């Protein structure tokens, strides 16, 4: 597993309005960037909690809301882009399900 502080910093960069590369800030502005989305997925796929029973709440806080934010902001996009974005949301949810498990 990568260092928790490094992971938190990389995740925060994806949410940060002050960076040029933050996926979620661009998404809120109505701009879906496939390469940036793939970077987010790649970052999440690198996470391995192993046998840890407790996960830093900052990590959970930066990850759990990702699909919800995308769904909430779907209205910002033209209808012709909805299918591509909904597919990305499903991919993200599947990635998070593998990471955290599910009911």
Secondary structure, 3 states (H helix, E strand, C coil): CCCHHHHHHHHHHHHCCCCCCCHHHHHHCCCCCHHHHHHHHHHHHCCCCCCCCCCCHHHHHHHCCHHHHHHHCHHHCCHHHHHHHHHHHHHHHHHHHHHHCCC
